[in-house]
């Protein structure tokens, strides 16, 4: 995850002007709100990955981990679309993500009898934002492709 964060951070620092072409450039508040949800879902999926790993369900753990990475990338895309720049994108995405993981771990450690209900509720929330996640991941892909094109044409 760290290498991915560093790579994307460098990409954002050099491409902040492209954010004006974002899918939500006219609605930065909406994109920021979506970044919050996407980051929380990334953290939720990381939490599930850790649960699966503890249960020795290694394929499910890997699947949840991979999905978490995708949602994390989408979080950065939404922040970029909201007009955030450079390292602020990475720091904020990290903060949302790490906060969500910590909250889920704390809930699990507390032995709260509502844990399964909360997991189901979060699953429904994340499922309802799958299209946004795909939109912002595609946005990041477009930025990366534009970066590659501009680098090779210089």
Residue pairs with C-beta under 8 A, 6 or more apart in sequence:
1 69
1 72
4 69
4 72
4 73
5 90
5 94
8 73
8 76
8 89
8 90
8 140
9 86
9 87
9 89
9 90
11 143
11 144
11 147
12 76
12 80
12 85
12 86
12 87
12 89
12 90
13 86
13 87
14 147
15 143
15 146
15 147
16 80
16 85
16 86
18 143
18 146
19 25
19 80
19 81
19 83
19 84
19 85
22 31
22 77
22 80
22 81
22 139
23 31
23 81
23 135
23 136
23 139
24 30
24 31
24 34
24 78
24 81
24 82
25 81
25 83
28 81
28 82
28 83
29 82
31 78
31 79
31 81
31 82
31 83
32 78
32 79
32 82
32 84
34 78
34 129
34 132
34 136
35 75
35 76
35 78
35 79
35 82
35 92
35 93
35 96
36 96
37 125
37 126
37 129
37 132
38 71
38 74
38 75
38 78
38 129
38 132
38 133
38 136
39 71
39 72
39 75
39 93
39 96
39 97
39 100
40 96
40 99
40 100
40 122
41 71
41 100
41 122
41 125
41 126
41 129
41 133
42 68
42 69
42 71
42 72
42 74
42 75
42 96
42 97
42 100
43 68
43 96
43 97
43 98
43 99
43 100
43 101
43 103
43 104
44 100
44 104
44 122
44 123
44 126
45 64
45 65
45 67
45 68
45 71
45 126
46 64
46 65
46 68
46 97
46 100
46 101
47 100
47 101
47 104
47 105
47 108
48 64
48 119
49 61
49 62
49 64
49 65
49 68
50 61
50 105
51 108
52 58
52 60
52 61
52 64
53 61
70 133
70 137
71 126
71 133
72 93
72 97
73 136
73 137
73 140
74 132
74 133
74 134
74 135
74 136
74 137
74 140
75 93
75 96
75 97
75 136
76 89
76 90
76 93
76 136
76 140
77 135
77 136
77 137
77 139
77 140
77 143
78 132
78 136
79 88
79 89
79 92
79 93
80 89
80 139
80 140
80 143
81 136
81 139
84 92
107 115
107 118
108 115
112 118
